[in-house]
Amino acid sequence: MKNIFARGGIEFLAVFLGIALSLWVDDYREEKELKNRLEDDFQKIYKEVQSNIKNIDNIIKKNRNHLKSESKLLDIINKKEKYSFDKSIDLIDGLKWPTFFGETTAYRTSIASGRFNTSDRDTLVRSISLLYEHYFVRLTLNGDILDQRAFDFLTKYAVKFNKPRFNQQNIDTLKLEKYFFSDEFHNGLLSTHDIRKNYYMHRLNETKNHLNRVQKIFDSSR
């Protein structure tokens, strides 16, 4: 009888250990698979960050050039530079307001899967989250404001200087010159210039700096 119980105990223990080992192996495989997928997520986010750095550098460069054009126009209006009808028209016609929209697919995919928040790389996770949830969001909001100001400027103030109109009909250059130096046009130009210079460029540079910080954290942890 004792031998039967002994054999039964050994068999039970063997089955128990087998089940426990099987569960451990399954957990190990799942954990390893999660770790591999999370690492793949980070690699994609890293490439996304690099792409966003190139993009924002390009947007900053373009906006700086347009700021120079706006400053030249303001200098002409303020009589710091000599007025030239053709030059002024060219400057107005060339104005653009490029805005930045960051790539977010890799980050959003990792968040949606639930993997991102399982990482123990706390510094990297916090920096990435701050980039996407704060800097990108704030920059987009400021970009929307700039877009609206630009639309207002183009449709309310700059439309009188639209080049295609010059090719279709005779124009009163003296009347346009008077309007160019008017308070109405001056204030319209200042409105978009100030938003670009004092707000949007600051948000661009803040976001660029944080993008660079995230890239450095990635590089130092590789």
C-alpha positions in Angstrom: 0.0 0.0 0.0 2.8 2.4 0.9 4.5 1.6 -2.4 1.3 2.4 -4.3 1.0 5.8 -2.5 4.7 6.4 -3.1 4.4 5.7 -6.8 1.2 7.8 -6.9 3.0 10.7 -5.2 5.9 10.5 -7.6 3.6 10.4 -10.6 1.6 13.3 -9.3 4.8 15.3 -8.7 6.1 14.4 -12.1 2.8 15.6 -13.7 2.9 18.8 -11.6 6.5 19.5 -12.5 5.7 18.9 -16.2 2.8 21.3 -16.2 4.8 23.9 -14.2 7.7 23.5 -16.7 5.3 23.8 -19.7 3.7 27.0 -18.2 7.2 28.4 -17.5 8.3 27.7 -21.1 5.1 29.3 -22.5 5.6 32.4 -20.3 9.3 32.6 -21.3 8.4 32.4 -25.0 5.6 35.0 -24.6 8.0 37.3 -22.7 10.7 36.8 -25.2 8.3 37.5 -28.1 7.0 40.6 -26.3 10.5 41.8 -25.8 11.4 41.2 -29.4 8.3 43.0 -30.7 8.9 45.9 -28.3 12.5 46.2 -29.5 11.2 46.2 -33.1 8.8 49.0 -32.0 11.7 51.1 -30.6 13.7 50.6 -33.8 10.7 51.9 -35.9 10.2 54.8 -33.5 13.9 55.6 -33.8 13.7 55.7 -37.6 10.6 57.8 -37.2 12.5 60.3 -35.0 15.3 60.5 -37.5 12.8 61.2 -40.3 11.1 63.9 -38.2 14.4 65.6 -37.5 15.1 65.9 -41.2 11.6 67.2 -41.8 11.6 69.8 -39.0 15.1 71.0 -40.1 13.6 71.6 -43.6 10.5 73.4 -42.2 12.7 75.6 -40.0 14.9 76.5 -42.9 12.0 77.4 -45.1 10.3 79.5 -42.4 13.5 81.4 -41.7 13.8 82.4 -45.4 10.2 83.6 -45.4 10.8 85.5 -42.2 13.6 87.3 -44.1 11.1 88.2 -46.9 8.6 89.5 -44.4 11.3 91.6 -42.7 12.3 93.1 -46.0 8.7 94.0 -46.7 8.4 95.6 -43.3 11.7 97.5 -43.8 10.2 98.9 -47.1 7.0 99.9 -45.4 9.0 101.6 -42.6 11.1 103.4 -45.2 14.3 101.6 -44.2 14.6 100.3 -47.7 13.7 101.9 -51.0 10.3 101.0 -52.4 10.2 99.1 -55.7 6.8 97.9 -57.0 8.2 94.8 -58.7 10.4 93.8 -55.8 7.6 94.2 -53.3 5.2 92.2 -55.5 7.8 89.4 -55.8 8.3 89.3 -52.0 4.6 89.1 -51.3 4.0 86.6 -54.0 6.8 84.3 -52.7 5.5 84.2 -49.1 4.6 80.8 -47.8 3.8 79.4 -44.4 5.1 75.8 -44.2 4.0 73.9 -41.1 5.3 70.7 -39.5 3.3 67.6 -39.1 5.3 64.8 -37.4 5.2 61.2 -38.4 3.6 59.3 -35.6 2.7 55.9 -37.0 5.3 53.8 -35.2 4.6 55.4 -31.8 0.8 55.1 -32.2 1.1 51.5 -33.3 3.2 50.6 -30.2 0.8 52.4 -27.9 -2.3 50.7 -29.5 -0.7 47.3 -29.0 -0.1 47.9 -25.3 3.6 47.0 -25.7 5.0 50.5 -25.3 4.0 50.9 -21.7 5.5 47.5 -20.7 9.1 48.7 -21.3 11.4 49.2 -18.4 13.5 51.8 -20.3 11.9 54.6 -18.2 14.0 57.5 -19.4 13.5 56.6 -23.1 9.8 56.0 -22.6 9.2 59.3 -20.8 11.1 61.2 -23.4 9.3 59.6 -26.3 5.9 60.2 -24.7 6.8 63.8 -24.0 7.7 64.3 -27.7 4.6 62.8 -29.2 2.0 63.8 -26.5 3.3 67.3 -25.7 5.7 68.8 -28.2 4.0 67.5 -31.4 0.5 68.4 -30.1 1.6 71.9 -29.1 3.4 72.5 -32.4 0.3 71.3 -34.3 -1.9 73.8 -32.4 0.4 76.6 -33.2 0.6 75.5 -36.8 -3.1 75.7 -37.0 -3.0 79.3 -35.7 -0.3 80.2 -38.3 -2.3 78.6 -41.1 -5.4 80.6 -40.1 -3.4 83.9 -40.0 -1.8 83.1 -43.3 -5.2 82.4 -44.9 -6.5 85.7 -43.6 -3.5 87.5 -44.9 -3.7 86.0 -48.3 -7.5 86.5 -48.7 -7.9 89.9 -47.1 -4.6 91.7 -47.7 -2.2 90.1 -50.2 -4.9 89.3 -52.7 -4.7 92.8 -54.2 -1.1 92.0 -55.2 -1.9 88.6 -56.8 0.4 88.3 -59.9 -2.1 86.5 -62.2 -4.3 89.6 -62.0 -1.5 91.7 -63.4 -1.3 89.5 -66.5 -5.0 89.8 -67.2 -5.7 93.5 -66.8 -4.1 96.9 -66.5 -3.3 97.8 -62.9 -3.1 101.1 -61.0 0.4 100.9 -59.5 0.0 104.2 -57.7 -3.2 102.9 -56.0 -1.4 99.6 -55.0 1.6 101.5 -53.7 -0.7 103.6 -51.5 -2.4 100.4 -50.2 1.1 98.8 -49.7 2.0 101.6 -47.3 -1.4 101.7 -45.6 -2.0 100.8 -41.9 -4.4 98.0 -43.1 -1.8 96.1 -45.1 0.9 96.9 -42.5 -1.1 95.4 -39.7 -2.1 92.4 -41.8 1.5 91.6 -42.5 2.6 92.2 -38.9 -0.1 89.8 -37.7 1.3 86.8 -39.6 4.9 87.9 -39.1 4.6 88.1 -35.4 2.9 84.7 -35.1 5.6 83.1 -37.2 8.5 84.8 -35.5 7.5 85.0 -31.9 5.4 81.8 -31.5 5.7 79.2 -34.3 9.5 79.4 -34.7 9.9 79.0 -30.9 7.7 75.9 -31.0 9.6 74.5 -34.0 13.0 74.9 -32.2 11.7 73.5 -28.9 10.4 70.4 -30.8 13.6 70.1 -32.7 15.7 70.2 -29.5 13.6 67.5 -27.9 13.8 65.3 -31.1 17.6 65.6 -30.8 17.4 64.6 -27.1 15.3 61.5 -27.9 17.8 60.5 -30.6 20.7 60.9 -28.1 18.9 58.7 -25.6 18.4 56.1 -28.3 22.0 56.3 -29.3 23.3 56.0 -25.8 21.2 53.0 -25.0 22.1 51.0 -28.1 
